[in-house]
């Protein structure tokens, strides 16, 4: 992963922006229009829900499909956030235990990923809930409307999952590091990164005893700042 390179960014930005919007399913990528891409994503969603229903057929199937769709919509709207099972259960009309069961089902069928907090020791000042990420940006956009920053972070998370074990760090005071890769690299994700973001990351990583840092950006800032890696080069 090399520092920001303007020529690479100019050549491939359009393709990466499409990835952020429509995700990476081959049939979606190969579709030649936004309408066909959306239809392909709908087909994938329907097939996915049908597949889940075949594994849990002890209750009314149409009722379960409605619950799963509502829960998936609530989860997609919360990408990058810590899971609050109780709150989601209230909104979905499900018990806390049912929410946990269905989330584990989503996880086992690769619809979502849970990122656990990073800690060198059991410190109560560290957040303990896992963070949620959906496995494909196209699916997120089919279920919910989220901020462009959340979509970018979700995409980067999925790119990092291919590289190693991913955690996040956050104190209850609010100080955080977006991702810790293999317990050795501290990573911050910013749509438009700058010098302040880099210095903040260096300081927080140093407190954890981590020297290797990576600032990931989506757009280059208006100033000559190239000490970050463009999201399209994370692989």
BALOBA-1460 file (C-alpha; in Angstrom, 3 decimals):
// residues 235
<rec num="1" residu="x" x="0.000" y="0.000" z="0.000"/>
<rec num="2" residu="x" x="1.763" y="3.103" z="-1.261"/>
<rec num="3" residu="x" x="1.163" y="6.763" z="-0.378"/>
<rec num="4" residu="x" x="-1.370" y="8.714" z="-2.415"/>
<rec num="5" residu="x" x="-0.567" y="8.779" z="-6.126"/>
<rec num="6" residu="x" x="-2.551" y="11.359" z="-8.146"/>
<rec num="7" residu="x" x="-2.241" y="9.498" z="-11.466"/>
<rec num="8" residu="x" x="-3.586" y="6.243" z="-10.009"/>
<rec num="9" residu="x" x="-6.414" y="8.157" z="-8.333"/>
<rec num="10" residu="x" x="-7.363" y="9.905" z="-11.599"/>
<rec num="11" residu="x" x="-7.304" y="6.665" z="-13.566"/>
<rec num="12" residu="x" x="-9.355" y="4.519" z="-11.197"/>
<rec num="13" residu="x" x="-11.483" y="6.867" z="-9.095"/>
<rec num="14" residu="x" x="-14.618" y="6.252" z="-11.187"/>
<rec num="15" residu="x" x="-14.350" y="2.480" z="-10.726"/>
<rec num="16" residu="x" x="-13.846" y="2.774" z="-6.973"/>
<rec num="17" residu="x" x="-16.796" y="5.134" z="-6.613"/>
<rec num="18" residu="x" x="-18.942" y="2.550" z="-8.420"/>
<rec num="19" residu="x" x="-17.685" y="-0.072" z="-5.977"/>
<rec num="20" residu="x" x="-18.697" y="2.167" z="-3.058"/>
<rec num="21" residu="x" x="-22.189" y="2.548" z="-4.520"/>
<rec num="22" residu="x" x="-22.937" y="-0.891" z="-5.973"/>
<rec num="23" residu="x" x="-20.543" y="-3.249" z="-4.206"/>
<rec num="24" residu="x" x="-18.498" y="-6.070" z="-5.663"/>
<rec num="25" residu="x" x="-20.816" y="-8.932" z="-6.680"/>
<rec num="26" residu="x" x="-19.658" y="-9.992" z="-10.175"/>
<rec num="27" residu="x" x="-23.144" y="-9.912" z="-11.701"/>
<rec num="28" residu="x" x="-23.602" y="-6.381" z="-10.373"/>
<rec num="29" residu="x" x="-20.209" y="-5.161" z="-11.555"/>
<rec num="30" residu="x" x="-20.797" y="-6.569" z="-15.052"/>
<rec num="31" residu="x" x="-24.293" y="-5.076" z="-15.414"/>
<rec num="32" residu="x" x="-24.082" y="-2.224" z="-17.916"/>
<rec num="33" residu="x" x="-26.527" y="0.275" z="-16.403"/>
<rec num="34" residu="x" x="-27.579" y="1.538" z="-12.963"/>
<rec num="35" residu="x" x="-31.021" y="0.007" z="-13.491"/>
<rec num="36" residu="x" x="-29.572" y="-3.435" z="-14.249"/>
<rec num="37" residu="x" x="-27.185" y="-3.164" z="-11.296"/>
<rec num="38" residu="x" x="-30.096" y="-2.396" z="-8.955"/>
<rec num="39" residu="x" x="-32.070" y="-5.330" z="-10.349"/>
<rec num="40" residu="x" x="-29.111" y="-7.664" z="-9.880"/>
<rec num="41" residu="x" x="-28.823" y="-6.542" z="-6.254"/>
<rec num="42" residu="x" x="-32.545" y="-7.164" z="-5.723"/>
<rec num="43" residu="x" x="-32.145" y="-10.669" z="-7.131"/>
<rec num="44" residu="x" x="-29.223" y="-11.319" z="-4.780"/>
<rec num="45" residu="x" x="-31.229" y="-10.112" z="-1.778"/>
<rec num="46" residu="x" x="-34.205" y="-12.286" z="-2.639"/>
<rec num="47" residu="x" x="-32.014" y="-15.346" z="-3.143"/>
<rec num="48" residu="x" x="-30.232" y="-14.688" z="0.132"/>
<rec num="49" residu="x" x="-33.441" y="-14.398" z="2.156"/>
<rec num="50" residu="x" x="-34.891" y="-17.489" z="0.476"/>
<rec num="51" residu="x" x="-31.735" y="-19.411" z="1.394"/>
<rec num="52" residu="x" x="-31.996" y="-18.406" z="5.040"/>
<rec num="53" residu="x" x="-35.666" y="-19.374" z="5.208"/>
<rec num="54" residu="x" x="-34.839" y="-22.912" z="4.104"/>
<rec num="55" residu="x" x="-32.679" y="-23.302" z="7.232"/>
<rec num="56" residu="x" x="-35.233" y="-21.982" z="9.730"/>
<rec num="57" residu="x" x="-38.639" y="-23.329" z="8.780"/>
<rec num="58" residu="x" x="-40.166" y="-24.064" z="12.188"/>
<rec num="59" residu="x" x="-42.195" y="-20.854" z="12.238"/>
<rec num="60" residu="x" x="-44.368" y="-19.036" z="9.716"/>
<rec num="61" residu="x" x="-42.084" y="-18.336" z="6.772"/>
<rec num="62" residu="x" x="-43.711" y="-15.128" z="5.547"/>
<rec num="63" residu="x" x="-43.624" y="-13.753" z="9.080"/>
<rec num="64" residu="x" x="-39.947" y="-14.629" z="9.459"/>
<rec num="65" residu="x" x="-39.080" y="-13.051" z="6.109"/>
<rec num="66" residu="x" x="-40.673" y="-9.783" z="7.215"/>
<rec num="67" residu="x" x="-38.732" y="-9.864" z="10.484"/>
<rec num="68" residu="x" x="-35.438" y="-10.631" z="8.800"/>
<rec num="69" residu="x" x="-35.939" y="-7.891" z="6.226"/>
<rec num="70" residu="x" x="-36.778" y="-5.338" z="8.926"/>
<rec num="71" residu="x" x="-33.809" y="-6.406" z="11.043"/>
<rec num="72" residu="x" x="-31.455" y="-6.278" z="8.036"/>
<rec num="73" residu="x" x="-32.694" y="-2.763" z="7.259"/>
<rec num="74" residu="x" x="-32.032" y="-1.626" z="10.827"/>
<rec num="75" residu="x" x="-28.565" y="-3.174" z="10.789"/>
<rec num="76" residu="x" x="-27.621" y="-1.686" z="7.420"/>
<rec num="77" residu="x" x="-28.497" y="1.775" z="8.736"/>
<rec num="78" residu="x" x="-26.001" y="1.239" z="11.587"/>
<rec num="79" residu="x" x="-22.836" y="0.231" z="9.743"/>
<rec num="80" residu="x" x="-19.725" y="1.295" z="11.630"/>
<rec num="81" residu="x" x="-21.637" y="1.601" z="14.908"/>
<rec num="82" residu="x" x="-21.456" y="-0.465" z="18.077"/>
<rec num="83" residu="x" x="-24.217" y="-3.020" z="18.429"/>
<rec num="84" residu="x" x="-26.958" y="-2.291" z="20.941"/>
<rec num="85" residu="x" x="-28.992" y="-5.503" z="20.930"/>
<rec num="86" residu="x" x="-31.628" y="-4.133" z="23.271"/>
<rec num="87" residu="x" x="-32.306" y="-1.002" z="21.219"/>
<rec num="88" residu="x" x="-32.400" y="-2.888" z="17.928"/>
<rec num="89" residu="x" x="-34.753" y="-5.435" z="19.479"/>
<rec num="90" residu="x" x="-37.185" y="-2.709" z="20.522"/>
<rec num="91" residu="x" x="-37.152" y="-1.193" z="17.020"/>
<rec num="92" residu="x" x="-37.506" y="-4.587" z="15.321"/>
<rec num="93" residu="x" x="-40.159" y="-5.903" z="17.692"/>
<rec num="94" residu="x" x="-37.910" y="-8.774" z="18.759"/>
<rec num="95" residu="x" x="-36.452" y="-9.929" z="22.037"/>
<rec num="96" residu="x" x="-32.786" y="-9.216" z="22.708"/>
<rec num="97" residu="x" x="-32.019" y="-12.937" z="22.469"/>
<rec num="98" residu="x" x="-33.795" y="-13.261" z="19.107"/>
<rec num="99" residu="x" x="-31.807" y="-10.308" z="17.760"/>
<rec num="100" residu="x" x="-28.590" y="-12.039" z="18.828"/>
<rec num="101" residu="x" x="-29.700" y="-15.302" z="17.215"/>
<rec num="102" residu="x" x="-30.593" y="-13.640" z="13.903"/>
<rec num="103" residu="x" x="-27.386" y="-11.604" z="13.859"/>
<rec num="104" residu="x" x="-25.414" y="-14.801" z="14.335"/>
<rec num="105" residu="x" x="-27.368" y="-16.262" z="11.427"/>
<rec num="106" residu="x" x="-26.521" y="-13.235" z="9.286"/>
<rec num="107" residu="x" x="-22.916" y="-13.592" z="10.333"/>
<rec num="108" residu="x" x="-22.758" y="-17.312" z="9.574"/>
<rec num="109" residu="x" x="-24.175" y="-16.668" z="6.090"/>
<rec num="110" residu="x" x="-21.650" y="-13.866" z="5.392"/>
<rec num="111" residu="x" x="-24.164" y="-11.035" z="5.289"/>
<rec num="112" residu="x" x="-22.329" y="-9.101" z="7.970"/>
<rec num="113" residu="x" x="-19.135" y="-8.941" z="10.013"/>
<rec num="114" residu="x" x="-18.679" y="-8.045" z="13.669"/>
<rec num="115" residu="x" x="-15.467" y="-6.271" z="14.642"/>
<rec num="116" residu="x" x="-14.451" y="-6.813" z="18.253"/>
<rec num="117" residu="x" x="-12.725" y="-4.153" z="20.370"/>
<rec num="118" residu="x" x="-8.954" y="-4.224" z="20.771"/>
<rec num="119" residu="x" x="-7.385" y="-4.193" z="24.203"/>
<rec num="120" residu="x" x="-4.056" y="-5.209" z="25.670"/>
<rec num="121" residu="x" x="-5.705" y="-5.954" z="29.001"/>
<rec num="122" residu="x" x="-9.199" y="-6.092" z="30.516"/>
<rec num="123" residu="x" x="-9.621" y="-2.311" z="31.019"/>
<rec num="124" residu="x" x="-13.114" y="-1.107" z="31.877"/>
<rec num="125" residu="x" x="-12.423" y="2.180" z="30.109"/>
<rec num="126" residu="x" x="-12.470" y="0.337" z="26.785"/>
<rec num="127" residu="x" x="-15.694" y="-0.110" z="24.816"/>
<rec num="128" residu="x" x="-16.820" y="-3.736" z="24.782"/>
<rec num="129" residu="x" x="-19.569" y="-3.972" z="22.140"/>
<rec num="130" residu="x" x="-18.615" y="-5.172" z="18.667"/>
<rec num="131" residu="x" x="-19.009" y="-2.896" z="15.666"/>
<rec num="132" residu="x" x="-21.146" y="-3.917" z="12.710"/>
<rec num="133" residu="x" x="-20.261" y="-3.930" z="9.016"/>
<rec num="134" residu="x" x="-22.287" y="-5.302" z="6.090"/>
<rec num="135" residu="x" x="-20.353" y="-7.530" z="3.687"/>
<rec num="136" residu="x" x="-21.166" y="-5.549" z="0.527"/>
<rec num="137" residu="x" x="-21.864" y="-1.854" z="-0.053"/>
<rec num="138" residu="x" x="-24.459" y="-2.628" z="-2.697"/>
<rec num="139" residu="x" x="-26.513" y="-4.499" z="-0.112"/>
<rec num="140" residu="x" x="-26.231" y="-1.569" z="2.292"/>
<rec num="141" residu="x" x="-27.602" y="0.801" z="-0.321"/>
<rec num="142" residu="x" x="-30.477" y="-1.544" z="-1.129"/>
<rec num="143" residu="x" x="-31.551" y="-1.653" z="2.514"/>
<rec num="144" residu="x" x="-30.861" y="1.830" z="3.844"/>
<rec num="145" residu="x" x="-29.674" y="5.361" z="3.206"/>
<rec num="146" residu="x" x="-26.463" y="6.080" z="5.105"/>
<rec num="147" residu="x" x="-23.866" y="8.825" z="5.004"/>
<rec num="148" residu="x" x="-21.098" y="8.751" z="2.418"/>
<rec num="149" residu="x" x="-18.559" y="8.524" z="5.247"/>
<rec num="150" residu="x" x="-20.231" y="5.424" z="6.669"/>
<rec num="151" residu="x" x="-20.302" y="3.801" z="3.214"/>
<rec num="152" residu="x" x="-16.608" y="4.514" z="2.745"/>
<rec num="153" residu="x" x="-15.716" y="3.057" z="6.149"/>
<rec num="154" residu="x" x="-17.834" y="-0.035" z="5.419"/>
<rec num="155" residu="x" x="-16.031" y="-0.581" z="2.115"/>
<rec num="156" residu="x" x="-12.594" y="-0.157" z="3.705"/>
<rec num="157" residu="x" x="-13.548" y="-2.585" z="6.481"/>
<rec num="158" residu="x" x="-14.393" y="-5.242" z="3.896"/>
<rec num="159" residu="x" x="-11.118" y="-4.591" z="2.100"/>
<rec num="160" residu="x" x="-9.189" y="-4.973" z="5.358"/>
<rec num="161" residu="x" x="-10.936" y="-8.236" z="6.284"/>
<rec num="162" residu="x" x="-9.050" y="-9.852" z="3.405"/>
<rec num="163" residu="x" x="-5.700" y="-8.759" z="4.848"/>
<rec num="164" residu="x" x="-5.882" y="-10.095" z="8.398"/>
<rec num="165" residu="x" x="-7.610" y="-9.881" z="11.765"/>
<rec num="166" residu="x" x="-9.445" y="-6.599" z="12.253"/>
<rec num="167" residu="x" x="-10.341" y="-4.930" z="15.558"/>
<rec num="168" residu="x" x="-11.240" y="-1.408" z="16.584"/>
<rec num="169" residu="x" x="-10.200" y="0.681" z="19.572"/>
<rec num="170" residu="x" x="-12.396" y="3.094" z="21.487"/>
<rec num="171" residu="x" x="-12.370" y="4.418" z="25.026"/>
<rec num="172" residu="x" x="-15.574" y="5.367" z="26.755"/>
<rec num="173" residu="x" x="-14.285" y="8.940" z="26.675"/>
<rec num="174" residu="x" x="-14.781" y="8.830" z="22.902"/>
<rec num="175" residu="x" x="-11.172" y="8.594" z="21.734"/>
<rec num="176" residu="x" x="-10.927" y="5.936" z="19.072"/>
<rec num="177" residu="x" x="-8.966" y="4.341" z="16.281"/>
<rec num="178" residu="x" x="-11.127" y="3.025" z="13.453"/>
<rec num="179" residu="x" x="-9.241" y="-0.236" z="12.931"/>
<rec num="180" residu="x" x="-6.348" y="-2.243" z="14.332"/>
<rec num="181" residu="x" x="-4.998" y="-4.758" z="11.809"/>
<rec num="182" residu="x" x="-3.349" y="-7.915" z="13.186"/>
<rec num="183" residu="x" x="-2.694" y="-6.047" z="16.469"/>
<rec num="184" residu="x" x="0.194" y="-4.264" z="14.728"/>
<rec num="185" residu="x" x="-1.175" y="-1.514" z="12.483"/>
<rec num="186" residu="x" x="-3.422" y="1.380" z="13.561"/>
<rec num="187" residu="x" x="-5.728" y="2.600" z="10.790"/>
<rec num="188" residu="x" x="-7.890" y="5.700" z="10.521"/>
<rec num="189" residu="x" x="-10.432" y="6.226" z="7.732"/>
<rec num="190" residu="x" x="-11.290" y="9.758" z="6.586"/>
<rec num="191" residu="x" x="-13.089" y="10.840" z="3.428"/>
<rec num="192" residu="x" x="-10.797" y="13.865" z="3.114"/>
<rec num="193" residu="x" x="-7.711" y="13.227" z="5.270"/>
<rec num="194" residu="x" x="-5.357" y="15.918" z="6.519"/>
<rec num="195" residu="x" x="-2.331" y="16.634" z="8.691"/>
<rec num="196" residu="x" x="-4.432" y="16.844" z="11.875"/>
<rec num="197" residu="x" x="-5.871" y="13.371" z="11.264"/>
<rec num="198" residu="x" x="-2.383" y="11.938" z="10.814"/>
<rec num="199" residu="x" x="-1.046" y="13.534" z="14.013"/>
<rec num="200" residu="x" x="-4.077" y="12.381" z="16.003"/>
<rec num="201" residu="x" x="-3.644" y="8.825" z="14.739"/>
<rec num="202" residu="x" x="0.066" y="8.863" z="15.579"/>
<rec num="203" residu="x" x="-0.658" y="10.028" z="19.127"/>
<rec num="204" residu="x" x="-3.394" y="7.486" z="19.828"/>
<rec num="205" residu="x" x="-1.445" y="4.620" z="18.281"/>
<rec num="206" residu="x" x="1.604" y="5.570" z="20.347"/>
<rec num="207" residu="x" x="-0.491" y="5.298" z="23.532"/>
<rec num="208" residu="x" x="-1.182" y="1.689" z="22.558"/>
<rec num="209" residu="x" x="2.459" y="0.977" z="21.772"/>
<rec num="210" residu="x" x="1.745" y="0.694" z="18.029"/>
<rec num="211" residu="x" x="4.266" y="2.336" z="15.687"/>
<rec num="212" residu="x" x="2.836" y="1.242" z="12.341"/>
<rec num="213" residu="x" x="-0.011" y="3.531" z="11.244"/>
<rec num="214" residu="x" x="-2.083" y="4.014" z="8.112"/>
<rec num="215" residu="x" x="-4.347" y="6.909" z="7.182"/>
<rec num="216" residu="x" x="-6.847" y="5.956" z="4.458"/>
<rec num="217" residu="x" x="-8.664" y="8.574" z="2.398"/>
<rec num="218" residu="x" x="-11.307" y="8.773" z="-0.283"/>
<rec num="219" residu="x" x="-10.566" y="12.226" z="-1.691"/>
<rec num="220" residu="x" x="-7.297" y="14.193" z="-1.727"/>
<rec num="221" residu="x" x="-7.433" y="17.419" z="0.292"/>
<rec num="222" residu="x" x="-7.058" y="20.769" z="-1.412"/>
<rec num="223" residu="x" x="-3.532" y="21.156" z="-0.050"/>
<rec num="224" residu="x" x="-0.413" y="19.214" z="-0.972"/>
<rec num="225" residu="x" x="-0.885" y="16.421" z="1.544"/>
<rec num="226" residu="x" x="-0.019" y="12.947" z="0.296"/>
<rec num="227" residu="x" x="0.710" y="11.075" z="3.524"/>
<rec num="228" residu="x" x="-2.284" y="8.794" z="3.166"/>
<rec num="229" residu="x" x="-3.338" y="5.823" z="1.063"/>
<rec num="230" residu="x" x="-6.301" y="6.121" z="-1.276"/>
<rec num="231" residu="x" x="-9.081" y="3.626" z="-0.501"/>
<rec num="232" residu="x" x="-8.882" y="2.176" z="-4.003"/>
<rec num="233" residu="x" x="-5.345" y="0.955" z="-3.286"/>
<rec num="234" residu="x" x="-6.245" y="-1.144" z="-0.220"/>
<rec num="235" residu="x" x="-5.784" y="-4.754" z="-1.311"/>
